[in-house]
Amino acid sequence: MDDAALRAEMEKYTFYHTIELAEGITTPGWPTIVPVVAQTLDAMRALDLRDKRVLEVGCGMGWSASRP
């Protein structure tokens, strides 16, 4: 599927999460939570979790240190 077809297909749906589908193409997410998610990710990126164990409870989609 090329970028134009992917963008056209995305128009058919409402997205809660912001997800990169292809380079430069990201689902828009739910506008109400996008700033909250960004703030949370910024706070989490500031943490040094190397060599730590982390229990993730009830966050829905999860989180990975490899995400930008």
Secondary structure, 3 states (H helix, E strand, C coil): CCHHHHHHHHCCCCCCCCCEEECCEECCCCCCCHHHHHHHHHHHHCCCCCCCCCCCCCCCCCCCCCCC
